Amino acid sequence: MRPRYSNDYIARAYEGQSVFDLWSLLTTLEVHVSLPERSWLFCRLVEWMSSTRSGVWTYYEATSEALQSQISSAIRRYPELHVISEYFDRGMRTWKSEQEIGHVDQWLDSHEGQLHASLMQVAQEEKALVVKLNGAQEGAANRSQPFSPETNRTSSAAGSGG
């Protein structure tokens, strides 16, 4: 059964400072409906930037090249994410080199606050659409989506019934 969130809860997630609260809401919703592109990209980038604890190379190792390319292309459509695009793409090229990928890890760690703010700004633009998706009938929500990432989800999202 698909969860339904109150509009107040969604508003608090978007107005808060925690990318992880919003990520949790969106990835739970994503199991049942296709997210619009900015929301989908927000989720994928939170997953990428959160992988530094064990090394961002683990993200690239576990994520298909096709999905990495899809994310890279999506990032480039948003000029406000230009710097993120540079580091994401650098990681794609260099993740097998411990020294090179270390620069991406360091950049992610040293820019965490700025990354969170940028990602929240990107996601904020689709708040009204997410509220609408949250309240849509089960089948109607999937049919009305402009962006359909079903074949592009990470393995954890795909394996959860989406």
DRENDO-1510 file (C-alpha; in Angstrom, 1 decimal, always signed):
<recs>
REC; n; res; u; v; w
REC; 1; MET; +0.0; +0.0; +0.0 .
REC; 2; ARG; +1.3; +3.4; -0.9 .
REC; 3; PRO; +1.9; +5.8; +1.9 .
REC; 4; ARG; +0.3; +9.2; +1.9 .
REC; 5; TYR; +2.0; +12.1; +3.7 .
REC; 6; SER; +0.2; +15.1; +5.1 .
REC; 7; ASN; +0.9; +18.4; +3.2 .
REC; 8; ASP; +2.2; +19.8; +6.5 .
REC; 9; TYR; +4.8; +17.0; +6.8 .
REC; 10; ILE; +5.9; +17.5; +3.2 .
REC; 11; ALA; +6.2; +21.3; +3.8 .
REC; 12; ARG; +8.3; +20.7; +6.9 .
REC; 13; ALA; +10.6; +18.3; +4.9 .
REC; 14; TYR; +11.1; +20.9; +2.2 .
REC; 15; GLU; +11.5; +23.8; +4.6 .
REC; 16; GLY; +13.9; +22.0; +6.9 .
REC; 17; GLN; +17.6; +21.9; +6.6 .
REC; 18; SER; +18.0; +18.1; +6.4 .
REC; 19; VAL; +18.6; +16.6; +3.0 .
REC; 20; PHE; +18.2; +13.2; +4.6 .
REC; 21; ASP; +14.6; +13.9; +5.8 .
REC; 22; LEU; +13.6; +15.0; +2.3 .
REC; 23; TRP; +15.5; +12.1; +0.7 .
REC; 24; SER; +13.7; +9.7; +3.0 .
REC; 25; LEU; +10.3; +11.1; +2.0 .
REC; 26; LEU; +11.1; +11.1; -1.7 .
REC; 27; THR; +12.6; +7.7; -1.9 .
REC; 28; THR; +9.6; +6.2; -0.1 .
REC; 29; LEU; +7.3; +7.9; -2.5 .
REC; 30; GLU; +9.5; +6.8; -5.4 .
REC; 31; VAL; +8.8; +3.2; -4.7 .
REC; 32; HIS; +5.2; +3.9; -5.7 .
REC; 33; VAL; +5.4; +6.7; -8.3 .
REC; 34; SER; +8.0; +8.1; -10.7 .
REC; 35; LEU; +9.6; +11.2; -9.4 .
REC; 36; PRO; +9.9; +14.3; -11.5 .
REC; 37; GLU; +13.5; +14.9; -12.7 .
REC; 38; ARG; +14.7; +17.4; -10.1 .
REC; 39; SER; +13.5; +15.2; -7.3 .
REC; 40; TRP; +15.0; +12.1; -8.8 .
REC; 41; LEU; +18.3; +13.9; -9.3 .
REC; 42; PHE; +18.2; +15.2; -5.7 .
REC; 43; CYS; +17.8; +11.6; -4.5 .
REC; 44; ARG; +20.7; +10.3; -6.6 .
REC; 45; LEU; +23.0; +13.1; -5.6 .
REC; 46; VAL; +22.3; +12.7; -1.9 .
REC; 47; GLU; +23.1; +9.0; -2.3 .
REC; 48; TRP; +26.4; +9.9; -4.1 .
REC; 49; MET; +27.5; +12.5; -1.6 .
REC; 50; SER; +26.6; +10.3; +1.3 .
REC; 51; SER; +29.0; +7.6; +0.3 .
REC; 52; THR; +32.2; +9.3; +1.5 .
REC; 53; ARG; +32.2; +7.5; +4.8 .
REC; 54; SER; +33.5; +4.3; +3.1 .
REC; 55; GLY; +34.9; +6.2; +0.2 .
REC; 56; VAL; +33.0; +7.6; -2.8 .
REC; 57; TRP; +34.7; +5.0; -5.0 .
REC; 58; THR; +32.2; +2.5; -3.5 .
REC; 59; TYR; +29.4; +4.5; -5.0 .
REC; 60; TYR; +30.9; +4.3; -8.5 .
REC; 61; GLU; +31.7; +0.6; -8.1 .
REC; 62; ALA; +28.1; -0.2; -7.1 .
REC; 63; THR; +26.4; +2.1; -9.6 .
REC; 64; SER; +26.0; +1.1; -13.2 .
REC; 65; GLU; +27.8; +3.1; -15.8 .
REC; 66; ALA; +24.4; +3.7; -17.5 .
REC; 67; LEU; +23.0; +5.2; -14.4 .
REC; 68; GLN; +26.1; +7.3; -13.8 .
REC; 69; SER; +25.8; +8.7; -17.3 .
REC; 70; GLN; +22.1; +9.4; -16.8 .
REC; 71; ILE; +22.9; +11.3; -13.6 .
REC; 72; SER; +25.8; +13.2; -15.2 .
REC; 73; SER; +23.5; +14.3; -18.1 .
REC; 74; ALA; +20.8; +15.4; -15.7 .
REC; 75; ILE; +23.2; +17.4; -13.6 .
REC; 76; ARG; +24.5; +19.3; -16.6 .
REC; 77; ARG; +20.9; +20.5; -17.4 .
REC; 78; TYR; +21.1; +22.7; -14.2 .
REC; 79; PRO; +23.6; +25.5; -14.3 .
REC; 80; GLU; +23.4; +25.9; -10.5 .
REC; 81; LEU; +24.9; +22.4; -10.2 .
REC; 82; HIS; +27.9; +23.1; -12.4 .
REC; 83; VAL; +30.5; +22.5; -9.7 .
REC; 84; ILE; +28.8; +19.3; -8.6 .
REC; 85; SER; +28.8; +18.1; -12.2 .
REC; 86; GLU; +32.6; +18.6; -12.4 .
REC; 87; TYR; +33.2; +16.5; -9.3 .
REC; 88; PHE; +30.6; +13.8; -10.2 .
REC; 89; ASP; +32.2; +13.4; -13.6 .
REC; 90; ARG; +35.7; +13.4; -12.2 .
REC; 91; GLY; +34.7; +10.6; -9.9 .
REC; 92; MET; +33.3; +8.7; -12.9 .
REC; 93; ARG; +36.6; +8.9; -14.7 .
REC; 94; THR; +38.9; +8.4; -11.7 .
REC; 95; TRP; +37.2; +6.2; -9.1 .
REC; 96; LYS; +39.6; +3.3; -9.7 .
REC; 97; SER; +42.6; +5.5; -8.7 .
REC; 98; GLU; +42.8; +5.9; -4.9 .
REC; 99; GLN; +44.7; +9.1; -5.1 .
REC; 100; GLU; +42.4; +10.7; -7.7 .
REC; 101; ILE; +39.1; +9.7; -6.1 .
REC; 102; GLY; +40.5; +11.0; -2.8 .
REC; 103; HIS; +40.2; +14.5; -4.2 .
REC; 104; VAL; +36.5; +13.9; -4.8 .
REC; 105; ASP; +36.0; +12.6; -1.2 .
REC; 106; GLN; +37.8; +15.6; +0.2 .
REC; 107; TRP; +35.8; +18.0; -1.9 .
REC; 108; LEU; +32.5; +16.4; -0.8 .
REC; 109; ASP; +33.5; +16.5; +2.9 .
REC; 110; SER; +34.7; +20.1; +2.8 .
REC; 111; HIS; +31.6; +21.4; +0.9 .
REC; 112; GLU; +28.9; +19.4; +2.7 .
REC; 113; GLY; +26.9; +22.4; +3.9 .
REC; 114; GLN; +27.0; +24.1; +0.5 .
REC; 115; LEU; +26.0; +20.8; -1.2 .
REC; 116; HIS; +23.1; +20.4; +1.1 .
REC; 117; ALA; +21.9; +24.0; +0.4 .
REC; 118; SER; +22.3; +23.6; -3.3 .
REC; 119; LEU; +20.4; +20.3; -3.4 .
REC; 120; MET; +17.6; +21.6; -1.2 .
REC; 121; GLN; +17.2; +24.5; -3.6 .
REC; 122; VAL; +17.0; +22.2; -6.6 .
REC; 123; ALA; +14.4; +20.0; -4.9 .
REC; 124; GLN; +12.4; +22.9; -3.7 .
REC; 125; GLU; +11.3; +23.8; -7.2 .
REC; 126; GLU; +9.2; +20.7; -7.4 .
REC; 127; LYS; +7.6; +20.8; -4.0 .
REC; 128; ALA; +4.1; +21.5; -5.5 .
REC; 129; LEU; +4.4; +18.7; -7.9 .
REC; 130; VAL; +5.5; +16.3; -5.2 .
REC; 131; VAL; +2.5; +17.4; -3.1 .
REC; 132; LYS; +0.3; +16.6; -6.1 .
REC; 133; LEU; +1.9; +13.2; -6.7 .
REC; 134; ASN; +1.5; +12.4; -3.0 .
REC; 135; GLY; -2.3; +12.9; -3.3 .
REC; 136; ALA; -2.8; +11.4; -6.7 .
REC; 137; GLN; -4.6; +8.1; -7.3 .
REC; 138; GLU; -2.3; +5.1; -7.6 .
REC; 139; GLY; -2.3; +4.6; -11.4 .
REC; 140; ALA; -2.7; +8.3; -12.3 .
REC; 141; ALA; +0.5; +9.4; -10.6 .
REC; 142; ASN; +2.7; +7.2; -12.8 .
REC; 143; ARG; +0.9; +8.1; -16.1 .
REC; 144; SER; +1.3; +11.8; -15.6 .
REC; 145; GLN; +5.0; +12.0; -15.0 .
REC; 146; PRO; +7.3; +14.0; -17.4 .
REC; 147; PHE; +10.4; +12.0; -16.2 .
REC; 148; SER; +10.3; +8.2; -15.7 .
REC; 149; PRO; +13.4; +6.9; -14.0 .
REC; 150; GLU; +12.2; +3.3; -13.4 .
REC; 151; THR; +15.0; +1.8; -15.5 .
REC; 152; ASN; +17.5; +4.2; -14.0 .
REC; 153; ARG; +17.0; +3.7; -10.3 .
REC; 154; THR; +19.8; +2.6; -8.0 .
REC; 155; SER; +19.8; -1.1; -7.1 .
REC; 156; SER; +18.5; -0.4; -3.6 .
REC; 157; ALA; +15.5; +1.5; -5.0 .
REC; 158; ALA; +14.8; -1.0; -7.7 .
REC; 159; GLY; +15.1; -3.9; -5.3 .
REC; 160; SER; +12.4; -2.5; -3.0 .
REC; 161; GLY; +9.5; -3.1; -5.4 .
REC; 162; GLY; +9.7; +0.0; -7.6 .
</recs>
